[in-house]
Amino acid sequence: TEMAQCVIETFLDDIPKQIESLKAAMDGAEAEAVERIAHTIKGAAANIGGEALREQAAEIEAACKAGHLDCLGQYVPRIEQQFDRLKEKLDNRDSK
């Protein structure tokens, strides 16, 4: 549907910005900001059925809540990879 397409396009446009914000917040060791952004990504991924991306965001959120800021860096490549996979899936779905 047109609405679903709009949701997906908004998601694909917004998540790279969210990931950049996430990196900046991690670099600045801003735990609350990291947790908030991860929560946003988690919700957005859940809305479009991106389970692997949602899981990664949930792990970041949980690490923040537990105060494990020192290990957050390992999540960035994972979250980027999951977003790329999801983007590819969504892009391919459109061309069918």
Protein Blocks (a to p, Z undefined) as FASTA:
>chain_A
ZZlmmmmmmmmmmmmmmmmmmmmmmmnopaklmmmmmmmmmmmmmmnopaklmmmmmmmm
mmmmnopamlmmmmmmmmmmmmmmmmmmmmmmmmZZ
